[in-house]
Amino acid sequence: MTQPQGFTSKLYPDFVCRLRKSLYGLKQAPHARNDRFISFLPSLGFQASLADLSLFVQHSSHGTMILLFYVDDILLTGSHSYFLTSVIDALTQEFDMKDLGTLTYFLGLQVSYSSSGLFVSQSKYIKELLDRVDLKYSKLYVTPCLPYHHLLKDDGKPYSRP
């Protein structure tokens, strides 16, 4: 390891700087940010889920809160808006983040709200994918399979040269 160009010391030519805080742009920055965020969540009463490493749950007498954390996206929901606000305030004081409000798009899932509930779709993701592979204006084709038809692994004759 050597001193960075322009920051060489004539008194200590063999010394290098020790990085105490990771910075954006470094290879280790996302991992360090992730570790710091995950280590902060227990102080707010969240426990890591055994089923998913990015899922955190907080159960209390006031209700349940669920936090889903993926890279730099956070999805937070709970049974009481007061406790949601307090968790959001604690997170924004500890980390440089902003509340984007009501969920509309997360990890390729588009969420719409109505009086009867939520509707989750991937239409925006599919349109972006079709645009990326230059198939946005291709013709539609009806799927030649019934939607309730179940395909079985051992059903039918296998191809001779798949």
Salt bridges, closest charged atoms under 4 A:
ASP35 OD2 - HIS31 ND1 3.14
GLU94 OE2 - ARG36 NH2 3.19
